[in-house]
Structures are given as structure tokens and as C-alpha cells.
Amino acid sequence: MSSERMDTAGALPLANGLGFVFGILGVVALFIQQSLAVFLPLLLPPTVCAIFCVLLYKTQQPTNKEETATPNPLRIDVI
């Protein structure tokens, strides 16, 4: 009788495959975290500038060019 032998040395077990996938996900998450730590402070000045520009634009009084300015007479009483 011939005995069948199975080669298990070349097989990739499920635990090793999952460990590899989670390891790659961990490296990607670390890269994203470090990138945010570097680039997030660079986003602060444009954000503050945009907020101030919107506030400045929204607080301006509307000007109507059709209305003419009427003179306001000033009365001075001399005693």
C-alpha cells in the first residue's frame, strides 16, 4: 500500500492570512494617522481666513446706488 502524504509546508493557514491582512491594515491606518498629524495644522490658516472672509462679507451693509443722499441741514443757534 502506498501512503499518501500531504505537503503542509507550502500551505498558507487561515490565521497567517488574516494576520497578514490585519497587519497591512494597521500599517495603512498608521500612515493615515501620521499624515493627518502633519497636514492638519496646515489646514488651520486657510480655514480661519475663509471663516473671517465669510463673516466680513455677511456683515456688510447693503448699498443701494439708486438712492441719492439728501443733505442734512444743521441748525446753529447763536445767542
Buried (B, 14 or more C-beta within 10 A) or exposed (E): EEEEEEEEEEEEEEEEEEEEEEEEEEEEEEEEEEEEEEEEEEEEEEEEEEEEEEEEEEEEEEEEEEEEEEEEEEEEEEE
